[in-house]
Amino acid sequence: MHDLGVNQHFCDEIAVMYLGRIVEQAPAQVFFSAPSHPYSWSLIPATAPPGPLKKDYLVKGDPRNPMDPPPGCRFVVAHCRDDLPILNIQSDEHFVACHRTGEIYRPDFVSL
C-alpha cells in the first residue's frame, strides 16, 4: 500500500522501494521515528504530523527514468559512489541501502 499515513497505523513493517529496489526496511515504529534513507525522508513529510519529521526533508528534482536507471545507486545524490548499495543493517531490524547512511541530509544537499 502506498499511503504511509495508513501504513503507519496498520502495518508492523515498512519497506520503501525506489525504482524497483528496496532502499529501506524497518518495523513501522522505527521507520517513522528515524527514517534513514533520503528517499524515505522525502516521503515522510507528506503524512507526518507537525514535528521534528515535518522539517525540510524534501527531495528536489524529477525521479529517474525507471526504464533506464542510472548505474550504481539509483537514488543518486551528490557524491554517491558508482556501485549499487545493498541493504545493510542500520540497527536492530532496520535495513538501509545507502552509501551515505548516517549523514545529515539537508534540502540543499539532496537533489535528483
N, CA, C and O atoms as a GROMACS GRO file, in nm:
protein
  448
    1MET      N    1   0.084  -0.116   0.000
    1MET     CA    2   0.000   0.000   0.000
    1MET      C    3   0.089   0.123   0.000
    1MET      O    4   0.192   0.126   0.068
    2HIS      N    5   0.050   0.224  -0.076
    2HIS     CA    6   0.133   0.342  -0.092
    2HIS      C    7   0.100   0.456   0.003
    2HIS      O    8   0.170   0.558   0.002
    3ASP      N    9  -0.002   0.444   0.084
    3ASP     CA   10  -0.041   0.551   0.174
    3ASP      C   11   0.031   0.534   0.308
    3ASP      O   12  -0.009   0.452   0.391
    4LEU      N   13   0.138   0.610   0.328
    4LEU     CA   14   0.216   0.597   0.451
    4LEU      C   15   0.136   0.636   0.574
    4LEU      O   16   0.161   0.583   0.682
    5GLY      N   17   0.042   0.727   0.560
    5GLY     CA   18  -0.041   0.764   0.674
    5GLY      C   19  -0.121   0.646   0.725
    5GLY      O   20  -0.136   0.629   0.846
    6VAL      N   21  -0.173   0.566   0.634
    6VAL     CA   22  -0.247   0.445   0.672
    6VAL      C   23  -0.151   0.338   0.721
    6VAL      O   24  -0.175   0.273   0.822
    7ASN      N   25  -0.041   0.320   0.648
    7ASN     CA   26   0.057   0.219   0.686
    7ASN      C   27   0.111   0.240   0.826
    7ASN      O   28   0.138   0.145   0.899
    8GLN      N   29   0.126   0.365   0.864
    8GLN     CA   30   0.179   0.397   0.996
    8GLN      C   31   0.093   0.336   1.106
    8GLN      O   32   0.145   0.301   1.212
    9HIS      N   33  -0.037   0.324   1.082
    9HIS     CA   34  -0.128   0.276   1.186
    9HIS      C   35  -0.164   0.129   1.172
    9HIS      O   36  -0.209   0.068   1.269
   10PHE      N   37  -0.144   0.070   1.055
   10PHE     CA   38  -0.190  -0.067   1.034
   10PHE      C   39  -0.080  -0.168   1.002
   10PHE      O   40  -0.107  -0.288   1.003
   11CYS      N   41   0.040  -0.123   0.975
   11CYS     CA   42   0.147  -0.216   0.936
   11CYS      C   43   0.249  -0.232   1.047
   11CYS      O   44   0.280  -0.138   1.120
   12ASP      N   45   0.300  -0.353   1.059
   12ASP     CA   46   0.406  -0.379   1.156
   12ASP      C   47   0.543  -0.349   1.097
   12ASP      O   48   0.635  -0.312   1.170
   13GLU      N   49   0.557  -0.364   0.967
   13GLU     CA   50   0.684  -0.350   0.898
   13GLU      C   51   0.664  -0.260   0.776
   13GLU      O   52   0.560  -0.268   0.710
   14ILE      N   53   0.761  -0.176   0.747
   14ILE     CA   54   0.756  -0.087   0.631
   14ILE      C   55   0.877  -0.116   0.542
   14ILE      O   56   0.990  -0.128   0.591
   15ALA      N   57   0.854  -0.126   0.413
   15ALA     CA   58   0.961  -0.138   0.315
   15ALA      C   59   0.938  -0.030   0.210
   15ALA      O   60   0.829  -0.022   0.153
   16VAL      N   61   1.038   0.051   0.185
   16VAL     CA   62   1.029   0.158   0.086
   16VAL      C   63   1.110   0.116  -0.036
   16VAL      O   64   1.225   0.074  -0.024
   17MET      N   65   1.047   0.129  -0.152
   17MET     CA   66   1.116   0.094  -0.277
   17MET      C   67   1.138   0.220  -0.361
   17MET      O   68   1.056   0.312  -0.360
   18TYR      N   69   1.248   0.221  -0.432
   18TYR     CA   70   1.276   0.328  -0.529
   18TYR      C   71   1.328   0.260  -0.655
   18TYR      O   72   1.427   0.188  -0.650
   19LEU      N   73   1.262   0.284  -0.766
   19LEU     CA   74   1.297   0.223  -0.896
   19LEU      C   75   1.316   0.072  -0.886
   19LEU      O   76   1.412   0.017  -0.938
   20GLY      N   77   1.222   0.007  -0.818
   20GLY     CA   78   1.220  -0.139  -0.813
   20GLY      C   79   1.314  -0.204  -0.713
   20GLY      O   80   1.327  -0.326  -0.714
   21ARG      N   81   1.378  -0.128  -0.628
   21ARG     CA   82   1.468  -0.184  -0.527
   21ARG      C   83   1.430  -0.132  -0.390
   21ARG      O   84   1.395  -0.015  -0.373
   22ILE      N   85   1.435  -0.221  -0.291
   22ILE     CA   86   1.408  -0.178  -0.153
   22ILE      C   87   1.526  -0.094  -0.107
   22ILE      O   88   1.641  -0.137  -0.112
   23VAL      N   89   1.496   0.028  -0.060
   23VAL     CA   90   1.600   0.117  -0.011
   23VAL      C   91   1.600   0.128   0.141
   23VAL      O   92   1.698   0.170   0.202
   24GLU      N   93   1.486   0.089   0.202
   24GLU     CA   94   1.481   0.091   0.348
   24GLU      C   95   1.371  -0.004   0.394
   24GLU      O   96   1.264  -0.012   0.334
   25GLN      N   97   1.400  -0.076   0.502
   25GLN     CA   98   1.304  -0.169   0.560
   25GLN      C   99   1.323  -0.168   0.711
   25GLN      O  100   1.435  -0.180   0.761
   26ALA      N  101   1.211  -0.154   0.783
   26ALA     CA  102   1.219  -0.148   0.930
   26ALA      C  103   1.081  -0.170   0.990
   26ALA      O  104   0.980  -0.156   0.921
   27PRO      N  105   1.078  -0.205   1.119
   27PRO     CA  106   0.949  -0.205   1.187
   27PRO      C  107   0.888  -0.065   1.176
   27PRO      O  108   0.960   0.034   1.179
   28ALA      N  109   0.756  -0.056   1.164
   28ALA     CA  110   0.690   0.072   1.140
   28ALA      C  111   0.728   0.178   1.243
   28ALA      O  112   0.755   0.292   1.207
   29GLN      N  113   0.731   0.141   1.370
   29GLN     CA  114   0.763   0.238   1.474
   29GLN      C  115   0.905   0.294   1.454
   29GLN      O  116   0.927   0.414   1.472
   30VAL      N  117   0.999   0.209   1.419
   30VAL     CA  118   1.137   0.252   1.396
   30VAL      C  119   1.143   0.340   1.271
   30VAL      O  120   1.206   0.445   1.271
   31PHE      N  121   1.077   0.295   1.165
   31PHE     CA  122   1.081   0.369   1.039
   31PHE      C  123   1.027   0.511   1.057
   31PHE      O  124   1.091   0.607   1.014
   32PHE      N  125   0.912   0.525   1.119
   32PHE     CA  126   0.851   0.657   1.131
   32PHE      C  127   0.920   0.746   1.234
   32PHE      O  128   0.904   0.868   1.230
   33SER      N  129   0.996   0.688   1.325
   33SER     CA  130   1.066   0.771   1.423
   33SER      C  131   1.206   0.808   1.374
   33SER      O  132   1.261   0.910   1.417
   34ALA      N  133   1.265   0.727   1.286
   34ALA     CA  134   1.402   0.754   1.241
   34ALA      C  135   1.428   0.701   1.100
   34ALA      O  136   1.507   0.608   1.084
   35PRO      N  137   1.363   0.758   0.997
   35PRO     CA  138   1.394   0.713   0.862
   35PRO      C  139   1.538   0.746   0.828
   35PRO      O  140   1.589   0.851   0.868
   36SER      N  141   1.606   0.656   0.755
   36SER     CA  142   1.748   0.675   0.731
   36SER      C  143   1.785   0.699   0.585
   36SER      O  144   1.892   0.754   0.558
   37HIS      N  145   1.701   0.659   0.492
   37HIS     CA  146   1.732   0.679   0.351
   37HIS      C  147   1.675   0.814   0.306
   37HIS      O  148   1.564   0.850   0.347
   38PRO      N  149   1.747   0.890   0.223
   38PRO     CA  150   1.696   1.022   0.182
   38PRO      C  151   1.562   1.014   0.109
   38PRO      O  152   1.482   1.106   0.118
   39TYR      N  153   1.536   0.906   0.036
   39TYR     CA  154   1.405   0.893  -0.029
   39TYR      C  155   1.296   0.875   0.076
   39TYR      O  156   1.187   0.931   0.062
   40SER      N  157   1.323   0.797   0.178
   40SER     CA  158   1.226   0.781   0.287
   40SER      C  159   1.198   0.915   0.352
   40SER      O  160   1.084   0.948   0.383
   41TRP      N  161   1.304   0.994   0.373
   41TRP     CA  162   1.288   1.125   0.434
   41TRP      C  163   1.195   1.212   0.350
   41TRP      O  164   1.119   1.292   0.403
   42SER      N  165   1.201   1.194   0.218
   42SER     CA  166   1.118   1.277   0.130
   42SER      C  167   0.972   1.233   0.135
   42SER      O  168   0.884   1.313   0.103
   43LEU      N  169   0.944   1.109   0.173
   43LEU     CA  170   0.807   1.059   0.179
   43LEU      C  171   0.737   1.096   0.309
   43LEU      O  172   0.616   1.116   0.310
   44ILE      N  173   0.812   1.105   0.417
   44ILE     CA  174   0.755   1.127   0.550
   44ILE      C  175   0.677   1.259   0.560
   44ILE      O  176   0.567   1.257   0.616
   45PRO      N  177   0.727   1.371   0.511
   45PRO     CA  178   0.652   1.497   0.530
   45PRO      C  179   0.510   1.495   0.474
   45PRO      O  180   0.425   1.570   0.520
   46ALA      N  181   0.484   1.413   0.377
   46ALA     CA  182   0.350   1.407   0.318
   46ALA      C  183   0.248   1.351   0.417
   46ALA      O  184   0.129   1.378   0.404
   47THR      N  185   0.293   1.273   0.514
   47THR     CA  186   0.199   1.208   0.606
   47THR      C  187   0.224   1.241   0.752
   47THR      O  188   0.136   1.219   0.836
   48ALA      N  189   0.341   1.293   0.785
   48ALA     CA  190   0.375   1.316   0.926
   48ALA      C  191   0.302   1.438   0.981
   48ALA      O  192   0.284   1.538   0.911
   49PRO      N  193   0.261   1.430   1.107
   49PRO     CA  194   0.203   1.549   1.171
   49PRO      C  195   0.315   1.650   1.195
   49PRO      O  196   0.432   1.614   1.186
   50PRO      N  197   0.281   1.774   1.225
   50PRO     CA  198   0.386   1.871   1.255
   50PRO      C  199   0.478   1.820   1.366
   50PRO      O  200   0.432   1.758   1.462
   51GLY      N  201   0.604   1.845   1.351
   51GLY     CA  202   0.701   1.799   1.450
   51GLY      C  203   0.836   1.781   1.384
   51GLY      O  204   0.859   1.832   1.274
   52PRO      N  205   0.927   1.709   1.451
   52PRO     CA  206   1.064   1.700   1.402
   52PRO      C  207   1.076   1.637   1.262
   52PRO      O  208   1.165   1.675   1.187
   53LEU      N  209   0.988   1.544   1.227
   53LEU     CA  210   0.999   1.483   1.094
   53LEU      C  211   0.931   1.567   0.986
   53LEU      O  212   0.938   1.532   0.868
   54LYS      N  213   0.867   1.674   1.022
   54LYS     CA  214   0.798   1.760   0.926
   54LYS      C  215   0.889   1.872   0.879
   54LYS      O  216   0.842   1.972   0.824
   55LYS      N  217   1.018   1.857   0.899
   55LYS     CA  218   1.113   1.960   0.860
   55LYS      C  219   1.129   1.963   0.708
   55LYS      O  220   1.041   1.916   0.636
   56ASP      N  221   1.238   2.016   0.661
   56ASP     CA  222   1.261   2.037   0.518
   56ASP      C  223   1.321   1.917   0.447
   56ASP      O  224   1.408   1.934   0.362
   57TYR      N  225   1.278   1.798   0.480
   57TYR     CA  226   1.334   1.679   0.420
   57TYR      C  227   1.264   1.650   0.288
   57TYR      O  228   1.193   1.549   0.276
   58LEU      N  229   1.282   1.735   0.192
   58LEU     CA  230   1.219   1.717   0.062
   58LEU      C  231   1.326   1.695  -0.043
   58LEU      O  232   1.432   1.758  -0.040
   59VAL      N  233   1.297   1.608  -0.135
   59VAL     CA  234   1.389   1.582  -0.245
   59VAL      C  235   1.344   1.667  -0.362
   59VAL      O  236   1.227   1.665  -0.399
   60LYS      N  237   1.436   1.739  -0.419
   60LYS     CA  238   1.403   1.828  -0.530
   60LYS      C  239   1.445   1.763  -0.662
   60LYS      O  240   1.544   1.690  -0.668
   61GLY      N  241   1.368   1.789  -0.765
   61GLY     CA  242   1.401   1.736  -0.897
   61GLY      C  243   1.304   1.629  -0.940
   61GLY      O  244   1.210   1.595  -0.867
   62ASP      N  245   1.326   1.576  -1.058
   62ASP     CA  246   1.240   1.473  -1.114
   62ASP      C  247   1.296   1.335  -1.085
   62ASP      O  248   1.418   1.318  -1.077
   63PRO      N  249   1.207   1.235  -1.068
   63PRO     CA  250   1.256   1.098  -1.045
   63PRO      C  251   1.330   1.047  -1.169
   63PRO      O  252   1.309   1.094  -1.280
   64ARG      N  253   1.415   0.950  -1.147
   64ARG     CA  254   1.489   0.887  -1.256
   64ARG      C  255   1.394   0.810  -1.346
   64ARG      O  256   1.282   0.776  -1.306
   65ASN      N  257   1.438   0.781  -1.466
   65ASN     CA  258   1.361   0.702  -1.561
   65ASN      C  259   1.367   0.556  -1.519
   65ASN      O  260   1.476   0.498  -1.519
   66PRO      N  261   1.254   0.494  -1.482
   66PRO     CA  262   1.257   0.354  -1.437
   66PRO      C  263   1.296   0.256  -1.548
   66PRO      O  264   1.336   0.143  -1.520
   67MET      N  265   1.283   0.300  -1.673
   67MET     CA  266   1.321   0.213  -1.785
   67MET      C  267   1.471   0.220  -1.813
   67MET      O  268   1.527   0.134  -1.881
   68ASP      N  269   1.536   0.323  -1.759
   68ASP     CA  270   1.680   0.340  -1.781
   68ASP      C  271   1.744   0.393  -1.653
   68ASP      O  272   1.793   0.506  -1.650
   69PRO      N  273   1.744   0.310  -1.545
   69PRO     CA  274   1.800   0.358  -1.419
   69PRO      C  275   1.950   0.382  -1.432
   69PRO      O  276   2.018   0.317  -1.512
   70PRO      N  277   2.002   0.475  -1.353
   70PRO     CA  278   2.146   0.501  -1.359
   70PRO      C  279   2.225   0.381  -1.306
   70PRO      O  280   2.173   0.303  -1.228
   71PRO      N  281   2.349   0.367  -1.349
   71PRO     CA  282   2.431   0.260  -1.291
   71PRO      C  283   2.461   0.292  -1.146
   71PRO      O  284   2.463   0.409  -1.106
   72GLY      N  285   2.483   0.190  -1.067
   72GLY     CA  286   2.513   0.212  -0.926
   72GLY      C  287   2.389   0.252  -0.850
   72GLY      O  288   2.282   0.197  -0.871
   73CYS      N  289   2.404   0.349  -0.763
   73CYS     CA  290   2.293   0.396  -0.680
   73CYS      C  291   2.184   0.454  -0.769
   73CYS      O  292   2.210   0.544  -0.849
   74ARG      N  293   2.062   0.402  -0.755
   74ARG     CA  294   1.951   0.452  -0.836
   74ARG      C  295   1.898   0.584  -0.784
   74ARG      O  296   1.835   0.659  -0.857
   75PHE      N  297   1.923   0.611  -0.660
   75PHE     CA  298   1.882   0.737  -0.598
   75PHE      C  299   2.006   0.824  -0.585
   75PHE      O  300   2.049   0.856  -0.474
   76VAL      N  301   2.063   0.861  -0.696
   76VAL     CA  302   2.191   0.931  -0.698
   76VAL      C  303   2.176   1.070  -0.637
   76VAL      O  304   2.098   1.152  -0.683
   77VAL      N  305   2.254   1.094  -0.532
   77VAL     CA  306   2.264   1.227  -0.473
   77VAL      C  307   2.410   1.268  -0.480
   77VAL      O  308   2.496   1.188  -0.517
   78ALA      N  309   2.436   1.390  -0.443
   78ALA     CA  310   2.572   1.442  -0.454
   78ALA      C  311   2.675   1.349  -0.388
   78ALA      O  312   2.655   1.303  -0.275
   79HIS      N  313   2.781   1.324  -0.457
   79HIS     CA  314   2.895   1.248  -0.407
   79HIS      C  315   2.866   1.102  -0.377
   79HIS      O  316   2.936   1.042  -0.295
   80CYS      N  317   2.766   1.042  -0.443
   80CYS     CA  318   2.741   0.899  -0.424
   80CYS      C  319   2.847   0.818  -0.499
   80CYS      O  320   2.913   0.868  -0.590
   81ARG      N  321   2.861   0.694  -0.458
   81ARG     CA  322   2.954   0.605  -0.525
   81ARG      C  323   2.886   0.542  -0.645
   81ARG      O  324   2.764   0.549  -0.660
   82ASP      N  325   2.966   0.480  -0.732
   82ASP     CA  326   2.913   0.421  -0.855
   82ASP      C  327   2.858   0.281  -0.835
   82ASP      O  328   2.788   0.230  -0.923
   83ASP      N  329   2.888   0.216  -0.722
   83ASP     CA  330   2.838   0.080  -0.703
   83ASP      C  331   2.700   0.083  -0.638
   83ASP      O  332   2.666   0.176  -0.565
   84LEU      N  333   2.622  -0.020  -0.667
   84LEU     CA  334   2.485  -0.030  -0.618
   84LEU      C  335   2.485  -0.061  -0.468
   84LEU      O  336   2.543  -0.162  -0.427
   85PRO      N  337   2.423   0.023  -0.386
   85PRO     CA  338   2.420  -0.006  -0.242
   85PRO      C  339   2.329  -0.125  -0.213
   85PRO      O  340   2.227  -0.144  -0.280
   86ILE      N  341   2.366  -0.203  -0.115
   86ILE     CA  342   2.285  -0.318  -0.073
   86ILE      C  343   2.224  -0.287   0.062
   86ILE      O  344   2.269  -0.197   0.133
   87LEU      N  345   2.121  -0.363   0.099
   87LEU     CA  346   2.060  -0.343   0.230
   87LEU      C  347   2.158  -0.383   0.338
   87LEU      O  348   2.202  -0.498   0.345
   88ASN      N  349   2.193  -0.289   0.422
   88ASN     CA  350   2.283  -0.313   0.534
   88ASN      C  351   2.208  -0.288   0.664
   88ASN      O  352   2.110  -0.212   0.667
   89ILE      N  353   2.253  -0.351   0.769
   89ILE     CA  354   2.190  -0.334   0.900
   89ILE      C  355   2.223  -0.195   0.952
   89ILE      O  356   2.340  -0.161   0.972
   90GLN      N  357   2.119  -0.116   0.975
   90GLN     CA  358   2.133   0.016   1.036
   90GLN      C  359   2.130   0.002   1.187
   90GLN      O  360   2.212   0.059   1.259
   91SER      N  361   2.034  -0.076   1.234
   91SER     CA  362   2.019  -0.111   1.374
   91SER      C  363   1.932  -0.235   1.379
   91SER      O  364   1.898  -0.290   1.275
   92ASP      N  365   1.896  -0.278   1.496
   92ASP     CA  366   1.817  -0.399   1.511
   92ASP      C  367   1.692  -0.395   1.423
   92ASP      O  368   1.604  -0.312   1.445
   93GLU      N  369   1.684  -0.483   1.326
   93GLU     CA  370   1.571  -0.497   1.234
   93GLU      C  371   1.550  -0.378   1.141
   93GLU      O  372   1.444  -0.367   1.079
   94HIS      N  373   1.647  -0.289   1.128
   94HIS     CA  374   1.637  -0.172   1.041
   94HIS      C  375   1.746  -0.183   0.935
   94HIS      O  376   1.865  -0.183   0.966
   95PHE      N  377   1.704  -0.191   0.809
   95PHE     CA  378   1.797  -0.211   0.698
   95PHE      C  379   1.786  -0.093   0.602
   95PHE      O  380   1.677  -0.045   0.572
   96VAL      N  381   1.902  -0.048   0.553
   96VAL     CA  382   1.905   0.067   0.463
   96VAL      C  383   2.006   0.040   0.352
   96VAL      O  384   2.116  -0.010   0.376
   97ALA      N  385   1.967   0.073   0.228
   97ALA     CA  386   2.057   0.060   0.113
   97ALA      C  387   2.098   0.200   0.070
   97ALA      O  388   2.037   0.260  -0.018
   98CYS      N  389   2.203   0.251   0.132
   98CYS     CA  390   2.252   0.386   0.100
   98CYS      C  391   2.398   0.396   0.141
   98CYS      O  392   2.437   0.353   0.250
   99HIS      N  393   2.479   0.453   0.053
   99HIS     CA  394   2.620   0.473   0.086
   99HIS      C  395   2.640   0.587   0.185
   99HIS      O  396   2.744   0.596   0.250
  100ARG      N  397   2.540   0.673   0.196
  100ARG     CA  398   2.553   0.792   0.279
  100ARG      C  399   2.475   0.781   0.410
  100ARG      O  400   2.453   0.882   0.477
  101THR      N  401   2.433   0.659   0.448
  101THR     CA  402   2.356   0.640   0.570
  101THR      C  403   2.430   0.698   0.690
  101THR      O  404   2.551   0.680   0.704
  102GLY      N  405   2.357   0.765   0.773
  102GLY     CA  406   2.416   0.823   0.893
  102GLY      C  407   2.454   0.968   0.877
  102GLY      O  408   2.482   1.036   0.975
  103GLU      N  409   2.457   1.016   0.753
  103GLU     CA  410   2.488   1.157   0.732
  103GLU      C  411   2.360   1.238   0.746
  103GLU      O  412   2.250   1.184   0.731
  104ILE      N  413   2.374   1.363   0.773
  104ILE     CA  414   2.257   1.450   0.784
  104ILE      C  415   2.224   1.501   0.645
  104ILE      O  416   2.308   1.560   0.578
  105TYR      N  417   2.102   1.478   0.602
  105TYR     CA  418   2.058   1.526   0.472
  105TYR      C  419   1.988   1.660   0.488
  105TYR      O  420   1.903   1.677   0.575
  106ARG      N  421   2.026   1.752   0.404
  106ARG     CA  422   1.965   1.884   0.406
  106ARG      C  423   1.898   1.906   0.271
  106ARG      O  424   1.940   1.846   0.172
  107PRO      N  425   1.796   1.991   0.264
  107PRO     CA  426   1.727   2.013   0.138
  107PRO      C  427   1.821   2.063   0.029
  107PRO      O  428   1.800   2.033  -0.089
  108ASP      N  429   1.924   2.140   0.066
  108ASP     CA  430   2.015   2.189  -0.037
  108ASP      C  431   2.115   2.083  -0.080
  108ASP      O  432   2.189   2.103  -0.176
  109PHE      N  433   2.119   1.971  -0.010
  109PHE     CA  434   2.212   1.863  -0.043
  109PHE      C  435   2.145   1.755  -0.126
  109PHE      O  436   2.204   1.706  -0.222
  110VAL      N  437   2.024   1.718  -0.091
  110VAL     CA  438   1.956   1.608  -0.157
  110VAL      C  439   1.880   1.657  -0.277
  110VAL      O  440   1.782   1.731  -0.264
  111SER      N  441   1.924   1.618  -0.395
  111SER     CA  442   1.852   1.653  -0.516
  111SER      C  443   1.872   1.545  -0.618
  111SER      O  444   1.977   1.481  -0.622
  112LEU      N  445   1.772   1.524  -0.699
  112LEU     CA  446   1.780   1.422  -0.803
  112LEU      C  447   1.848   1.475  -0.925
  112LEU      O  448   1.864   1.404  -1.024
   0.00000   0.00000   0.00000
